[in-house]
Amino acid sequence: MHLRNARLQPAQRAINRSHLMQTLQQPRNAPSLLAQRATTRAKLLHFHHLAQRA
């Protein structure tokens, strides 16, 4: 379990770095990107909640 997390971490870090670079390159779009990410997270949480209830 711990080994799998250690393997996933660098990939996650790379994704975060590329995402940060995109945000820095497009300062005008940053607020909309954050809003989009927030709505996506809300949807995921909503579906997770529905799955738990079922």
C-alpha positions as CSV (number, residue, x, y, z in Angstrom):
1,M,0.0,0.0,0.0
2,H,2.7,2.4,1.0
3,L,4.8,1.5,-2.0
4,R,1.9,2.2,-4.4
5,N,1.5,5.6,-2.9
6,A,5.2,6.3,-3.3
7,R,4.9,5.3,-6.9
8,L,1.9,7.5,-7.6
9,Q,3.4,10.6,-5.9
10,P,5.8,11.7,-8.6
11,A,3.1,11.5,-11.2
12,Q,0.8,13.5,-9.1
13,R,3.5,16.1,-8.5
14,A,4.2,16.3,-12.3
15,I,0.4,16.8,-12.9
16,N,0.3,19.5,-10.2
17,R,3.4,21.2,-11.7
18,S,2.0,21.3,-15.3
19,H,-1.3,22.5,-13.9
20,L,0.5,25.3,-12.0
21,M,2.4,26.2,-15.2
22,Q,-0.8,26.5,-17.2
23,T,-2.4,28.7,-14.5
24,L,0.7,30.9,-14.5
25,Q,0.7,31.2,-18.2
26,Q,-2.9,32.2,-18.3
27,P,-3.5,34.6,-15.4
28,R,-6.8,35.8,-16.9
29,N,-8.2,32.3,-17.0
30,A,-7.0,31.4,-13.4
31,P,-10.3,32.3,-11.7
32,S,-12.4,30.4,-14.2
33,L,-10.1,27.4,-13.9
34,L,-10.5,27.5,-10.1
35,A,-14.2,27.7,-10.5
36,Q,-14.3,24.9,-13.0
37,R,-12.2,22.7,-10.6
38,A,-14.5,23.6,-7.7
39,T,-17.6,22.6,-9.7
40,T,-15.9,19.4,-10.8
41,R,-15.1,18.6,-7.2
42,A,-18.6,19.3,-6.1
43,K,-20.0,16.9,-8.8
44,L,-17.6,14.2,-7.7
45,L,-18.5,14.6,-4.1
46,H,-22.2,14.5,-5.1
47,F,-21.8,11.3,-7.0
48,H,-19.7,9.8,-4.2
49,H,-22.5,10.7,-1.8
50,L,-25.2,9.1,-4.0
51,A,-23.0,6.0,-4.4
52,Q,-22.7,5.7,-0.6
53,R,-26.5,6.0,-0.1
54,A,-27.4,3.4,-2.7
